[in-house]
Amino acid sequence: MLEFVFTRRFAMAHRLIHGSSEICATPHGHNEEVRVYLKPVEIKPLDGKQNVVVPFQQAKTTWHRFIDGSVDHAFQLAENDPLVEWFKQHEPQRLSRLLITPGDPTTELLACLLMSKLNCFLTVEQSGLYCEQIEIMETPTNTVRFTGNPLEFIPNTRPPEQCWWRRADMSMSELKI
C-alpha cells in the first residue's frame, strides 16, 4: 500500500488548567512536529504514465497552509479557560490566534482535532486520500500517535456545526472579533 507522509514543525503555547500539574497550568510553549500519514481511499494500480496516486503538491498544500498560517504560533486554550474572556475584552484583535479546544489543549486532543481537520480538507478537495495516522512530537522525548476515527475521541461538548475541526477552512475556534 502506498502512503504519503508529510511532516511540519510549528511553535505553540498552551496551558492545562483542569489537571493536577501546576507547572502545566502556567502558559508555556513547545516547538512541535506533526507528521501525517495519508493513504488512498481506493486501491488501484498506477497509470503507467504519471505513476502518482495524487501529486504531492495537491496532497499537502492546504494542510501545510493551515499549519503554517493558523496553527503556528497560536495560543491553545480550553474553551472555558478564563484567558479566553480576557482576550475577548482586552485584545479582541488576537482572537484569531487562539486555538480553542473542548477541555484542556493536550497533545492527545490536538492530535485528534488536527486529524479531523485534515480529513475535512482531503474530503472537500476530493483528493482520494484520507489520514490514517497522525503523530505529534511535543518534545524530543514525548510523542503522541493516533490512528482511528478522531471524532470518537474528541469530547462532544457542542453541536457539530460549531466545531472548527469539522470544517475545511482555516479556522481554529468559533470566536469572532
Residue, then its C-alpha position, 0 to 999 in steps of 0.5 A: m500500500l502506498e502512503f504519503v507522509f508529510t511532516r511540519r514543525f510549528a511553535m505553540a503555547h498552551r496551558l492545562i488548567h483542569g489537571s493536577s500539574e501546576i507547572c502545566a497550568t502556567p502558559h508555556g510553549h513547545n516547538e512541535e512536529v506533526r507528521v501525517y500519514l495519508k493513504p488512498v481511499e481506493i486501491k488501484p494500480l498506477d497509470g503507467k504514465q504519471n505513476v502518482v496516486v495524487p501529486f504531492q503538491q495537491a496532497k499537502t498544500t492546504w494542510h501545510r497552509f493551515i499549519d503554517g498560517s493558523v496553527d503556528h504560533a497560536f495560543q491553545l486554550a480550553e474553551n472555558d479557560p478564563l484567558v479566553e474572556w480576557f482576550k475577548q475584552h482586552e485584545p479582541q484583535r488576537l482572537s484569531r490566534l487562539l486555538i480553542t479546544p473542548g477541555d484542556p489543549t493536550t497533545e492527545l486532543l490536538a492530535c485528534l482535532l488536527m486529524s479531523k481537520l485534515n480529513c475535512f480538507l482531503t474530503v472537500e478537495q476530493s483528493g482520494l486520500y484520507c489520514e490514517q495516522i497522525e503523530i505529534m512530537e511535543t518534545p524530543t522525548n514525548t510523542v503522541r500517535f493516533t490512528g482511528n476515527p478522531l471524532e470518537f475521541i474528541p469530547n462532544t461538548r457542542p453541536p457539530e456545526q460549531c466545531w472548527w475541526r469539522r470544517a475545511d477552512m482555516s479556522m481554529s475556534e468559533l470566536k469572532i472579533 
